[in-house]
Amino acid sequence: NHAKFRPGDSATFSPGGRSCSVSYGSGDVTIVLGSDTLRIQSITVTNQEFGLSQEEPTQPFYFADFDGILGMAYPSLAVGGMATALEGMLEQNQLAEPIFSFYFSR
């Protein structure tokens, strides 16, 4: 019941081949790594590595109001040692400073 990323529909996707397991409080998610171009408004990061879920527990993911997770953790917490989105943005000079923020609303 979610929008899904379809690697075959992307001209810039490259499979990584490695798989990992990510542990959440509700269970483990099995992912396979790949890379693609990440675009967030005016920010573009080429060859950004990310994980595509292969197996995930039904709760809470099936009923969640989101289609995916963009990890914004510290690099030391990144799965499989891959660069975080923020690191990719900084490495490719897409940000003036290593700062990001969130705006929560109801």
Secondary structure as GFF3:
##gff-version 3
##sequence-region A 1 106
A	DSSP	three_ten_helix	7	9	.	.	.	ID=ss1
A	DSSP	beta_strand	14	24	.	.	.	ID=ss2
A	DSSP	beta_strand	27	40	.	.	.	ID=ss3
A	DSSP	beta_strand	43	55	.	.	.	ID=ss4
A	DSSP	three_ten_helix	75	77	.	.	.	ID=ss5
A	DSSP	three_ten_helix	79	81	.	.	.	ID=ss6
A	DSSP	alpha_helix	85	91	.	.	.	ID=ss7
###
